[in-house]
Amino acid sequence: MRKNNRYTTIAAVLFLSVLKIHAQDRIAAFPLSDVRLLESPFKRACQTDLNYILSLDPDRLLAPFLREAGLKPKAQSYGNWENTGLDGHIGGHYLSALSNMYAATHNAEARRRLIYMIDELEKCQRENGNGYVGGIPGSKKFWTDLAAGKIEAGGFSLNGKWVPWYNMHKLFAGLIDAYRLTGIEKAKEILIKLSEWCFLTTRQLDDAQLQNMLRCEQGGMNEALADIAGITGDHRYLQLAERFSHRLILDPLLKRVDSLTGLHANTQIPKVIGFMRIAEISGDTSWAGAAAFFWQTVVKNRTVSFGGNSVREHFNPADDFSSMLESREGPETCNSYNMLKLSKHLFLQHPLAGYMDYYERTLYNHILSSQHPDGGFVYFTPIRPRHYRVYSRAQQDFWCCVGSGMENHGKYGEMIYAHSSQDLYVNLFIPSVLTWKEKGLQLTQQTAFPYQEKSSFRLSLKNAGRFSFHIRKPSWIPGSRMTVTINGKRTALSADEHDYLSIHRLWKNGDVITVELPMHTTAEQLPDGTPWVSFVHGPVVLAAITDTTGLTGQYSDGSRSGHIANGPLYPLEEAPVFIGSKNELDQRIVPVRPSSLQFTIKDSIYPARYRLLKLVPFFSVHNARYIVYWPYTSQSGLQKRKEQIRVADSLKQQLERSTIDRILPGEQQPEADHNFQGEKTETGLHNGRHWRHATGWFSYDLKNTTKDARKIRVTYWGEDRGREFDIFINDRLVTRVHLEGKDGPLFIDKDYALQETGQPAVLNIRFKAAGGSTAGGIYEIRLLR
């Protein structure tokens, strides 16, 4: 996003002053049940989500919990991630989604299902007898071993289980939401017993053991434990939340150091939410500052125009977004889900409009766009020109972004407004009705924004009252162009130090405030400064639909990697190129008619046929290939620019066409997708790429879907030396490798031929260290035709 903007101001405010974290100073969000959405894209998305949620079978979601409690499931467990090791994680998300939906819509069926889920979980907890309830396969032995100090942790594996604490966090969070949002006391009772089980299970582990355990993704366990401390008043849970905080991430942030490159993004963001939540309860300003620094550096340096971050789930280098431009695996929806949670916490501690600028941008453009109008959620949103997205199917896809997706669209009302003990804050321009019971106030916001450049607020008051009405001045409105009228009379206002327009007066029943919200189009460069731009009108990111060809797997098929848009990558050299300087590109985008949010391109684009494209809000683009980021150059530099793109992309395209399957060792999802197994093995990051090696062995299952594999290509680091290991395919020795560390390129690709006879659909590749040596490091594995 833009570098010289309000985010820099936020940093100055936060880091040059002491954060005041006292309950009496805090701004609060309204309960979700106090805000009712009116007709808008957000209300329609909420209804679509509700239909998706109600299409699911609670008994199938409960099956893993009953199984692990020794009870007979009432239905077969769902498949996909729900029966391949992450069993039960959607059940936790489902509790949160139902809670959000009931609070937002008062839908009776949502509450009935929520009560049913909680009743069944209570049965499981009672049967387990120790406070535990969960769906993790082999739970009893796993937790017994962990409590005894057995800890073998990797990025996504703990004692051979797939991110068990991450899984448990979803249940903790779901129970917390059920209690807080709907007031169901039984959810609190289950939660307290589960929390005591957690405390006892980890009590004998010392800090070193816990920190080792936290190498494995754990979701927001520290946030949940801090929440439990707030709910119960039991200080033990705050201490446990601090122990569950990963110092490897926290310590650099405390020093204002960005060491995020290469890290799995959505593993880190929930941890930081936890740091902030602990700070809220404990008053530790240093932890709050660490969370604020994380937010600032991610939003300013690592975020694209629609609010997302990461490529293939990992933070790319802040000074190089080329991998994101090339990849079919762009920003992950879960990341934005969690960045919005973090923004909410930071804003409520320090109500700066910049937090809501980011919140608005991400809500309109990433979150709203991540659900298909007919239902189905998006995992990756590529920014590669002319690529597309994949949508989940309700009965067969259960990714992490399905779980957070079910939550996303039920809580659009949570940050439209906020309040202090006396004053009201308007943060977002979304049609809605707010009921502030304590003030005897009902506020109705009527707007067609962003299709209309104004919003009006009508106050219904039981009694006249004096208080301040704070309206966010968006960063996309320059200078004094935002105007306010009260009961038809224009009022001169200046933004305060938090960039809010504040009106303090005696308010009466029937008062109407109208704000003008003039929008203009800007060209925003990628954070790395390379010549790629995205066009943004007000807070709305614009995109162009290019075609509907080659949408392979547009609706996922329930396969392990079905969330990836695996259709053909179209050459980057064929993408349209704007001709002109960055400062004048926004003038090339011309509205079709006022308030239509449809734009045409005014000449100076190559090839000329792309001038016929229309730019529309990205949140309205579905079932198509699209362009969000556009390259630009001068007229004299056009051919050179095209050649640079062609050379950079053509070899990768050729390799892509020859590739049947690809594994990136050390990266979480590719390893999970390919059935990683191993002993005495470690991962790391070097020269911007992940690796895995072992003094024992490790293996993966390569998917030979076309059954025409002829060779494997393995990537090594050119300076590794003195390492000897064997490579096996389906237990047949392919070769013994001797890494000699000769001079040459930094990374070395070596091809190994496969026998042509017998082409099974799955080829197990295993790397085994020779006696006393090390297998790897291995940076990439490709199965080639």
N, C-alpha and C positions, 0 to 999 in steps of 0.2 A: 504494500500500500504506500501512499505518499510518505516521503521521508521528512520533508520540511512542513510539518503540520502539527495538529494539536497533540499528537502523541509525544512529541518532544517537550511540550509544555507540561504534560502529565509527569514526565520524568523529573523535570525541574521541581515541580510542586512536591512530589513524593520524596525526593532524595535530598532536597535542601531544607526540608522542614521535618519535624517529628510527627509521625502519625499519632493521632489521639484515638485510642481504642478503649472507649468506655461506653457502657451500655446506654447511658443517658445522652450521649452525643450522637448515637447512631441513627442513620436513616433506616427505615424499615420498608420492606416490600409489603404490599397488601396480600392477604391470603388470596390464592387463586380463585377461591369461591366468591370473592367480592368483585370480580371483574368478568363481565359477560361480553363476549365478542358479538359485534353486529356484522351484517353482510359485508364480506371482503374476501380476498384470496386466502386470508388466514382462517376465517371461519370455515370456508369450504375445505381447506386442508385438514382442519380439525375433524370435520365430519367424515372425511375419507379415512382418516386414521382410526376413528371410532369404529367404522365398518370393518376395517382390517382386524382390529383387536377383537371384535366380537365374532369374527369368523374363526378364531382359534379355539381349540378344545382344551379347556382347563385340565381335564383329566390326563390328556397326553403330556401337558407341561408338568403336571405333578408326578408323572410316572417315575422319574429318577429319584425323587424324594421318598416315595413309598418304597421303592426297591431297596434303597440304602437303609431304610428303617426296618427292613425285613417284612414289610407288608406287601400284599399282592396289589400291583397296580390295577386300576380300573380300565385302563386303555393302554395301547402300545405307545411307547415314547415316540416323539417326533424324531426325524432323522437329521442329516447334515451335522452341524456343530453340536446338536443336542444329543447325539448318541455316539460321538467319536472322541469323548474325553472332556468336553465342556458341558456335560449333562447338567441341566438345571439352571444354567445362567439366564436363559430367557424367562424362566419362572420368576426370578427376581425382578427382571425388567418389567415383567407383566404386572407385578404388584404395583410398581411405580406408575406404569401406564394407566392402569385402571384407576389408581388414586388421582392422577392428574385429570383423567377424563371425568370422573365423578365430580371433582371439585369444579371443573370448568363448565360442565354441561348439566350436572345433576341427573345424569342418565341412570335410571333405576337398575338396569341390567348390569351396568358397570359395577355398581355397589354390590349387587347380589353376587356377582362373580368374585369380587374382592373378598367378601365375607366367606364364600365357599373355599377359596384358596387358603385363607388364613385358618379356617377350621381344619382343613386337611393337613396343613403344616403343623398345627398343634398336635394332631394325632401322631404324626411322624416324630415330633420332638418327644412326646410322652413315651412312645415305644422305644426310642433310643435310650432314654432314661438318664442322660447326662447333660441335657441342655442342647445337644447338637441337633441340627437339622440341615440337610444338604443333599445334593444330587451327585457329588463327585464319585465316580466309580471306585469301588474298593475303599470307601471312606474310613471304615473302622481301623483297618491296619495302617492306612496312610497316616491318620492323625495320631495313632499310638506311637508309630515310629518317630513322627515329628516331635511329639512331646518328650520323647526319650533322647532327643538331640541328634537324630539322624537327619542330616541336611545335605543334599546334593542338588545345588541350584544352578540353573542356567537362565537365559533370558526369558524363556517361556516354559521351562520345565523345573519342577520341584519334586525330587524323589520319583521321577518318572511320570508325574501327573502334569496335565496341561493346566497351567496357571491357576492352581486351586484357590489361592487367596483372592485373585481377581474374580473367580466364580462366586466365592463366598460374599465378596463385597456387594454383588448385585442383590443378594438376598437381604443382607443388612440394610442396604439403601431402600429396598422395596418395603421392608417392614417399617423403617423410619418414615417413609412417605405415607404409608397407609395410616400410621398413627397421627402424623402431623397434619396431613391434608384432609383426613376424613374422621379423625377422632376415635377410631376403633381401638378400644382398650386392649383387646386380646392381642393385637399386633404388638403393642408395647410389652405385654407379658412375655410373648415369645421372644421378642428382641432382648429383653433383660436376661432371660435364661441363656440365650445364645451368646450374649456378651460375656456372661460369667464363664461359660464353656471356653470361649476364646481366651479369657484371662488365665484360666487354669491350664489350658493347653500350652500356653507360651511362658508360663511362670518360671519354669526351670531353665529356660534358654537365656544365656547371657547375651550382652549387647552384641558381641562379635558374631554369635550364632544368628541372632536376629538380622543383623546387617547382611550377613551372607544369604539368609533366606530371602531378603528383599531384593536380591539380584533378579529374582523371578518376578515378572509382572504381577502386581497385587491390586490393581485398580486403585480405588480411593479408600483403602482400609483405614488409613490414618484419619481421613475426614469422617468416616462413619463412627469411629471410636470417639472422636471429639464430639460429634453430635450426640452420642450416647451419654457422654459426660454431661453435656448440656441438658439432656432430658432427665437424667437421674440425679444429677448433682453429685455423683460419685467420682471423686478425684482420681481414683485408680484408673479409670478409663482415659482420662486426659494424659496421665503418665504413660499408659499403654499406647495411646495415639502418638506420643512423642517417640516412643521406642519403635513404633512402626513407620517412622519417617526416615527415608533413605538418605543417609548423610552424603553419599556419593553425589547426589543431586543437590541437596540442600547447601552443602558447604561452599561450592563455587558461587551459588546465588547469593549467599550471605556476603561474599566478597565482591559482588557485582561483576562476576565473570561469566560470560556466555561460553559454556563448553558443551553445547547441545548438538553440534554437528555429528551426524551419524547415529544418534540415539533414536530408539523407537519412540516416536512422538507421543502416542497416546498412552504409553506407559508412564511418561513423565508428567503430563498435564494434571491427571488426578492427584498425583503426589503433591503438586504445588497447591491445588485446591485445599488439600489437607493441611499444608503449612499455614495457609491463610485462616482456615477454620480454627486451628489450634491457637493462632495469634488472637483471633477474636475472643476466645474464651480465657486465655491466659494473660492477654495484654502484652505479649512479647512483640515489641515494635520491630525487632530485627527480622523475625520470621515474616512479618507482614511486608517489610521492605524487600525481602527476598522474593516473595510472591509477586509484588509489584514490578520488580526488575524483570522477572521472568516474562510477565505479561507484556511489558514494554518492549523487550528485545524480540519476542516472538511476533508481536503485532507489527512493529516497525520494520524489522529486518527479515522476517521469515514467512510473511503472509502475502498471498496474492489478492487481487482486487475483490473477489467475492467472499473473502474472510477465511479461507482455508489455508492449511499449511501441510507440508510433508510430501514426499514422493516415495512410493512403495512402503508407506507407513513410517518412514524415517525422516528426520530433519536433514534436508540437504544443506550444503554449505551456504551461508548467508550471502556470499559473494559469487555464487554460481548456481543459477536456476536452470541450467541447460538440461540436467537430468529430468526435471519436471516437464520441460517443454517436449522432451522426446518420449516420455513414458506414457503407457496406457493406464498406469496406476497413479493418478494424481492425488490431491488432498483427500483425506479420509473424513467421512462425515462425523465419526465419533470425536475426532479432534475438535471440531467446531462446537459440538455439543458440550464438551468440557471447557473449551475456552469461554463460552457464554456463561457457564457456571462460575468460572473464575472472575469474569468481568462483573457479574452480579455481586459477588462478595466484595470485590474491590470498590465498586461504586457505593455500596451501602456503608462502607467505612469512610469513604472520601468521595462525595458526590460530584465528580468531575464529568462534564459533558463528553469528554473524549472517550470515556468508557462506554457511554451509550452510543457514540458515533460508531465505534467498532461493533457493538451489539446490534445496532440497526443494520449495518452493512451486511453482517453475517446472517442475521435472521432473514432478511429479504432475499439474499442471493445464494447462500449455501443451504441453509436449513429449508427454506420454502421450496427450493428447486430439487431437494433430495427425495421428495415423494412424488410418485406418479399420480396424476389426477384420478386414475382408476384404482389406485392402491399399489403398493410396492415401494421399497426403499433402496436408496443408492449407497453403495460402499465407497467407491472411488469416483471422483469427478476430474477427469483428465483436462489439462489445459493444452494438450497437444492439438494443434489445428486440425480440424476435420476428423476428430475422433468422437466417441459417444460414451454413454453410460449404460449400466446394467441395472435392472430392477429385480427385487426379490419377489418370490411367489409365497403367498401366505402359508401354505401347508407344507412347504418343503425347504425353505431357506431360513436359516437361523443364525446369521452372522451377528457379530457384535453390533454392527450398524443397523440391523433389524431391531435389536433390543433398544438401543438409544433412539432409533427412529420412531418406535412406538411411543416413546416418551416425548420426543421433540414437538410433535404437532398438537399435543394436548395442553401445552403450557405457554402458548403464545401470549396469554394475558398477564404473565407473572411480573413483567418489568415495564409495562406500558406506563404505570404510575408507581410512585413511591411517596413516603410521607415521613415527617418527623412528628413529634408530639403535637405540633401546631400547624405545620405548613404542608402544602401539597406540591409534588413534583410531577410534571408531565414529561416523560422521556421519549415516547414514541407516538407517532401519528397513525394510529390504527383505530378504526371505528369500534367503539366499545362503550359500555355503561359501567361506571365505578360506583359502588355503594360503600361509603365511609360511615359505618354505623356510629362510631364514637362522635363524629361531628354532625350527625344527622344530615349528611350530604349525599346526594346522588348527582353524579356528573355524567353527562352524555356527550361523547365526542362523535360528531358527525363529520365524515370526510370520505372522499373517494381517492385520497392520496395512495399511490403516487400518480394516479391518472388525473388528479386535480391538485392544484398547487395551493391549497389552503385547508384549514381544519377549524371547526368551530366547537365550542364547549358551552353547554348550557348547564347552569347550576340549579338544582332543586334543593332548597334548604328549609328545614323545619323552622329554624330561627336564624335571623341575620347574625353574621359572625365576622370577626376581624381576623384574618390570617393572610399569609403570603402564598401566592400562586406562582410557582417557578416553572418556566417553560424552557426546555432545552433549545439553545440556538445551535443548529447543526453546523458542522464545519463546512458543509457544502454550500452554505449561504454566505457569500462574501459581505464584509462591511456591515452596513446598516440596512440591507435590503429586506430583512425580515421585519414585517410590520405587524402591529397588534392593535386591534380595536376592541373597546369595551362598550357594549350596548350601542354599537354603531359609531362611537366616537374614537378617532385615532388617538393613541397614547404613545408618547415618546418614551422609549425605554432603551437602556444600554445594558449589555451583558455584564454580569458580575464576574468575579475572579474565577468562578467555576463554569463560565460560559452558559449561564442560565439568565433569561429575562425574568425579573422578579417584579411582581405586582403585589403591593401590600395595601389593603383597603378593607373597608367594611363591605362584605359581600351580602347580597340580598337574593331572595328567591327569584328565579327567572333571569338573573344576569347572564349575559352571553359574551364570551370572549371569542374573537376570530383572529387567527394568525395566518398571514400570507407566507407561503413557503416557495419562493421562486427557485426553480431548478435550472441548471445549465449543464452542458456536457463538457467533461474534461477527459484528457488522455493521460492515463496513469501508467507510468513505466514500471517494469518489474523491479523489485527491491535491489537486484544486483546491478542495475543501471544499464543493462544491455538494451539494444534497440528493439524492444518489444513493448507494445502498449495495449491496454484494455480501455475501452470507452465506458465512462460512468456518467449517468444522467442523475443529478442529485445523489441519492444513495443507491440507485438502481444500476447494476452492471448490465451492459448491453451485449448481446450475442447475435450472431448471424447463423441461421440454418443454411447449410451448404447442400446437403443431399440426404437421402435415406437408403443408400446402398450399403451392402456388407455389414448389416447390423447383427452379426453373429452372436447368438446367446444374449440378445437384448433383454429377454426375460430369463432369469437363471433357471437351471435345470436341477438344482439341488446337489450338484457335484461339489467336491471339496473346494475347488477354485472357481466356481461358477459366478462369483461376484466380480470377476475381472472381464473387461470388454476385450475378448480375445479375437475379434474380427481383424481384418487386414489394416495395417497402418498405412495411411496414404502418405506419399513422399512430402516432406516438408518443403522441398523446392517448388512444389506446385501450389503451395499456399499463397493467397493474395498478399501483395506487398504494397504498403502505402509509400508514396513518394512525397517527401517533404520533410521539414524539420519537426521535431517533436512538439514545439510550441505552437504550431499552426494546425496540427492534425485534427484537433477538436472542431475546427471550422469546416472540415470535410463532412461532418455528420449533420445532416439536415433533416428536421422533422417533416414527416409526411403531412401532418396537420397538427394544430395545437392540442396538447393533452392526449395524443394518441399513443405516445410511447412507442411509435414506429418511426424509424429513421432510414433515410437513404444515404448513399455515399456519393459525394460530389467529386467527380473526376479524380485524377492523381492517384489511381490505384492500378496495379499491374497484376495479372492480365486484366484488360478492360472489362471482360465479362462479369467480373466480381462487383462492378458498379451497380449491377442489378439486384444485389443482395439487400435485404432489409435487416436492419438491426432492431431487435425487440428485447424486452426484459429477459434476462437469462432464466428467471424463475418460470417463464412461460414456455421454455423450450423442452420438448420431450420427443421421443421416438425419432431422433434424427442425429446426424452428425452436425457439429457446430464449430464456430470459431469464437473464442473469448479473447485470446491474445493474438495480436497482429504484428508482423515484422514491419519495420519502416526503414527507409534509406533515402538518400538524395538521388536525383535523376542520374548524375554522373556516377554514382556508386551502385546503381541498380544491378548491373551485370556481375560486378564483384560480389555483391551481397548474395545474389542468387547462386553463384558458384560456391561461395563459402558454405551456404546451407546445403547445397547439393553434395559437396564432398564430405561434409560432416555426417550427412544422413544416408547416403547411398550404400556405403559399406555396411552400416548397421541394418539397413533394410534388407540387403542381400543375406546377411547372417540371420536376420529374423525369419526370412522365408525358408531357410534351411533348417531352422530349429523346430524340433518336435516338442521338446520340453526343456525347461531351464530352472536351475536351482541357484539361489544366492545364499551360500552357507553363512550362518551367523545372523541372518535376518529372520525375524520371528515368523511371519506368515509363510514365506516360502518353505521354511523348514517344517512347520506344522502341516502345510499342504502336501508335503512329500514324505510323511511318516518318518521323521528323523528318529534314529535310535543311536545309542552310543555308550561307551564307557571310557572314563578317564579322558574326557574331551573338554576343550575350552573354546570360547569365542573371543573376538576382539575387533578393533577397528584400526586400520592402518592406511595412511595415504587416502583417506576418504572412502575406503571400501571395507566391508566386513569380511572376516575370515573365520574358519574353524580349523583347529588341529587336534591331535590326540596322541597321547602316549599309549593308548589302548586302540580303540577303533570307533568309527561312526559310519552310518549308512543312511541312504535315502531310497525311496521308490520313485524311479523315473517313469513317466507315463508315455508309453510307446503307442499312442492312440492310433497312428496310421500303420503301425507294424512294419515300417520300412527303415528303421534305424540302421545306420551303417558305422557310426563312430561316436565316440564321446569326446568332448573338448573340455579340458580342465585348465583353469587359470591359476597360476602361481605367482608369488612375488619373486622378482628376478634376483634378489640378493639373498634369498634363503639358501642355506648350504648345510651339508652334513646331515641331511635327513633322508631316511630310507624307509619305504613303505610299499605295500602291495595294494593294487586295485583289483577288486573282484566284481564281476557282473553275474548275478544269480549264482553266487558261490563258485564261479569258475574264474580262475586267475587270468586277468587280462595282461598285466605287466607288473614288474617291480620298478619303482621309480627311485632314482637317485637325484636329489636336488643338489646341484654343484655350485650354485651362486655365481655363475659366470657373468661377465659384463654384458650389458644389453639393455633392452627396454625394461622399464620398471615392472611391468606385468608381462608374464610370458604365458601364451596359450599353447598347449600341447594336445594333439589329437591322437586318439588310440582307436584302432579299428576293432570292430565287433565281428563275430562270426555271423555269416549270413543265414545260417540254418536256424530254424526255430525262432519265431518272432513273437514272443509273448507280449501281452498288452502292458505288462508291468516289468520293468527291469530294475532289480535291486542292485544299487552300486554301493560297495563297501570299501572304505579306506582303512587299512590295518597297519599299524606301526611295526616295523621289524624290531627285534629284541633290542631294548635300550635306546631306540630312536624315536622319532616323532613323525606321524602322518600329517602332511600338510605343511603350512597352511594352504587351505583351499579357498579361493575367492569366488569362483563361479564354476558351475558344471552345466554343460549343454549336451543334449542328445540331438544328434544331427542326422539328416538324411544322407 
